[in-house]
């Protein structure tokens, strides 16, 4: 089985981590303590895009939610 996708790297204490979406973990029977094989392919994010996305999300979050709820 193989799960593919793009996840953001997060800080956990002094380490970095990549999360597995809960839906995919359940689907594949992955639980806390499970061993998994993984590979890493860095995605080159243009400088500033994370901040731009955060600003976009803040400005348009309610509008996007309203559209999604229709």
N, C-alpha and C positions, 0 to 999 in steps of 0.2 A: 504494500500500500504506500502511496505517496501523497503528501499534502503539499500543494504549491500555493504560493501567494507572496504578497509583500507585506511585511510587518515593520513597524518602527521599533528601533532599539530603545529600551527604557533602562533607567538606573535602578538597581536593587542593592541597597547598601553601597559598597564600593565596587560592585560588579555591574556588568551590563547584561541585559536579558532580552530575549525575543519571546513573545507569548504565542501560544497556540490558541486559536479561537475555540471557545467552549464547545460550540456545535461540532467542530471537527474532532476535538478530543473525544467527545462522547461517541461520535460516529465510528471512530477507530479504536475505541476502548482504551484510550490513553488516560492514565490516572496519575496522581502524585506518586512519585517513586518509580514510574515506568521508565524503561530505558528506550531511547529512540536514536536512530542514526540521522544525521543532518548534514547538509552542505550549506555553504554561505557564498552568495554572490552579491557583493555590494552594489547598490543602486546609486548611481551618481545623481544626487539631488542638486539642482542649480542653487547657488547661494541665495539666501533670502526667501526661498519658496515656502519654507515652513512658516516663517513669520507672515508672509502674504496670505497663506492659507488660514492661519489663526485669525487674522484681521477679517478675511472674507467670512469665516464661520461666525465670528462675533457679530458682524454687520447683518448677515442674511440668515442666521440660524432660524429665527422664528418664521420668516417667509418660506424657507425651504421645508420646514416642518409642516406648515399649513398646506403647502402644495402636496406633500407626501400623504397627508391625512385625508385628502379629497377622495 
